Amino acid sequence: MTKAATRRLPNGQRKRQPASTKPAAKPAAKPKTKPKTKPEATPRLQPQPSGRVMTVRSRRPSFRRAGLLFTSTEPTTVRESEIGKEQFERIVNEPQLRCELTEK
């Protein structure tokens, strides 16, 4: 349902004008292009776990830091290459966690 246009007359009243009978414009057709070809598959190198690694346990029954869950019963292994240097340092400096650092 379209809304008819209105126009103000000099005396302040409004006069309705008939709706436009002009047909709606059609959207432009998309230009045809060649399909994209996939580049040749190249083997992706998996990053080797290197750098600092630590085993972490919580002093509480459960504790979260850097998006990871640590428990007091089961140790969690954390690699710096997986979470980044800043998050790794936050875990090391957290007083609620017990960390054992190892180099691999």
C-alpha positions, 0 to 999 in steps of 0.5 A: 500500500503506497501513501499518496503525496499531499500538498499544502494549499495557501489557506493551510489545508492539504490537498491529496495528489494521486499516486504516481503511475510510473512503474518501479525501476528494475534493479540493474542486472549483475555483470557476468564474470568468470568464476574464481578459480582456487589457487593450487593447494599449498601445504600449510605449516603447522606451528611447532609448539615452542617457547615457554610451557607451564603446568598450572593448578588453582588454589581454589576448586576452580578458577578462570584466567585468560579464558582458561579454566584451572582446577585444583585437582587436575593440572592444565598445560599452557603454552605461550605460543597458544595464548600469547605473551601478555596472557601467559604473563597474567597467568604466571603473576596470578596469586590464585594459581600455582605455576611450574614453568618449563622450557621446550 
